Amino acid sequence: MLILTRRVGETLMIGDAVTVTVLGVKGNQVRIGITAPKDVAVHREEIFQRIHKDDPGAAGTTTAEPAASDAAGLPDKP
């Protein structure tokens, strides 16, 4: 695992096309912004695991639009 330190407003690059920017820090939560091509799926880990648990064949699938809870950073419904 690569560990980096970034401050609010600073960005890191993943490859040539994905950027991750620290937008804010509040307590133990970090708010980040991710810019990626539409063909790159971006999910929180728990959403990613749920997708693959529900559909084991989904390993190669991507989504152009994140789920509303993903985009808003809302907690998952039980």
C-alpha positions in Angstrom: 0.0 0.0 0.0 1.3 3.4 -0.9 0.6 6.0 1.8 0.6 9.7 0.8 0.0 12.9 2.8 -2.1 15.6 1.1 -3.5 18.8 2.4 -6.9 20.4 1.6 -6.8 21.5 -2.0 -4.0 19.2 -3.0 -4.4 16.5 -5.7 -2.8 13.2 -6.5 -2.8 11.4 -9.9 -3.6 7.8 -10.6 -2.2 7.0 -14.0 -2.8 9.7 -16.6 -6.5 10.1 -16.3 -7.6 9.9 -12.7 -7.2 12.6 -10.1 -8.1 12.6 -6.5 -8.4 15.9 -4.7 -8.7 16.5 -0.9 -11.7 18.8 -0.6 -12.0 19.0 3.2 -11.3 17.3 6.5 -13.8 17.3 9.4 -13.0 15.2 12.4 -12.2 11.7 11.2 -13.8 12.2 7.8 -12.0 13.2 4.7 -14.0 14.6 1.7 -12.4 13.9 -1.6 -13.2 14.7 -5.2 -12.4 12.2 -8.0 -12.1 13.0 -11.6 -12.1 9.9 -13.9 -13.1 9.0 -17.4 -16.7 7.8 -17.8 -15.5 4.3 -18.6 -13.8 4.0 -15.1 -16.1 2.8 -12.4 -15.7 4.6 -9.1 -17.4 3.2 -6.0 -17.0 3.2 -2.3 -15.6 -0.2 -1.2 -18.8 -1.3 0.5 -20.8 -0.6 -2.7 -18.2 -2.3 -4.8 -18.4 -5.4 -2.6 -22.2 -5.4 -2.7 -22.2 -5.2 -6.5 -19.9 -8.2 -6.8 -21.7 -10.1 -4.1 -25.1 -9.7 -5.9 -23.6 -10.4 -9.3 -20.4 -12.3 -9.4 -20.2 -11.8 -13.1 -20.0 -8.1 -12.7 -16.2 -8.0 -12.4 -15.8 -6.5 -15.9 -18.8 -4.1 -15.8 -18.6 -0.4 -15.3 -21.1 2.3 -14.6 -21.1 5.7 -16.2 -23.2 7.3 -13.4 -22.5 6.6 -9.7 -25.4 5.6 -7.5 -27.0 8.6 -5.7 -25.7 7.5 -2.4 -22.2 7.1 -3.9 -22.3 10.6 -5.4 -23.7 12.3 -2.3 -21.5 10.4 0.2 -24.7 9.2 2.0 -24.6 6.1 4.2 -26.0 2.9 2.8 -29.5 1.9 3.7 -29.7 -1.4 5.7 
